[in-house]
Amino acid sequence: MSVPDDQPHTRTRYPAGEQPPEPAPRRPLRTLVAVLAVVAVLVGAVAVLNRTSGNATTTGSGDSGSGSGSGTSSDNGGGTGNSTTATGTKPVTTTRNGIAVGFPHTSEGAQSAAVNYAVALGSAEMYAAAGRKAIVSTIADPGAANALLARFDPSYAALGAKLGLQDGKGPSGLTFVSRTIPVGAKPDDYNGQNATVDVWSTGLTGLAGANSTAPVTEYWQTSTIRLRWSDSDWKVLDVSTKDGPTPVTGSQVVSSAQDIAGAATQFGGFSYAR
């Protein structure tokens, strides 16, 4: 291609066989813009992480492995200002009659105790006389145990008779299911010696099996559990229960009686901590 006459005509000769050097690559403007954009994103991410870390330090719990708990739920026994987020405090490792015991002397420990005791009170073992007595003797304050048994004996016996149970056992060919699954706990009162905790839970109860006239159904309830610090643990003074809050039932297909019976016998329960 010819060069216009008004442009300088300068040439450089190289030795035979030697190629001229490659021209230096140019850095387009869009590369610089991309680099600046990446830097801006990184700076923004660091700022968000720093702010999140600061909030967690302010409202979170203390050493999750201490067992004593801390943070807002331990410092404030009332319902106001308590976070609904799980604190991460480890559950207790001591059990008696299959029930978690030995809870921390804190509001958080009282909540964990109330939740575990609600599970025990909603279990199938409560429908058998021996199981009911063992549970009450484990979770109740010594001064309240007899009064609680006097209330529980006729009420659970009546429910068992309605389902056709024989001392907590279902009729031949049917599996009796009774489980309480906590959704959350709310401290209503705490003064170090006494505590009142609301436990919101869902549950299952009924007879699983072919031709069951009382199939396993779901329910929702809130149990108010009054506790006292007694013998280095939280113990139950009184329990009252009301229905709900109840969410809208989902659209899942109902499982067969055989599937429900299998799940009830194959899936184990948990211990719970606030």
Buried (B, 14 or more C-beta within 10 A) or exposed (E): EEEEEEEEEEEEEEEEEEEEEEEEEEEEEEEEEEEEEEEEEEEEEEEEEEEEEEEEEEEBBBEBEEBBBBBBBBBBBEBEEBEEEEBBBEBBEEEEBBBBBBBBBBBBBBBBBBBBBBBBBBBBBBBBBEBBBBBBBBBBBEEBBEBBBEEBBEEBBEBBEEBBBEEBBBBEEBBBBBBBBBEBBBBBBBEEEBBBBBBBBBBBBBBBBEEBEBBBEEBBBBBBBBBBBBEEBBBBBBBEBEEEEEEEEEEEEEEEBEEBBBBBEEEEEEBBBB
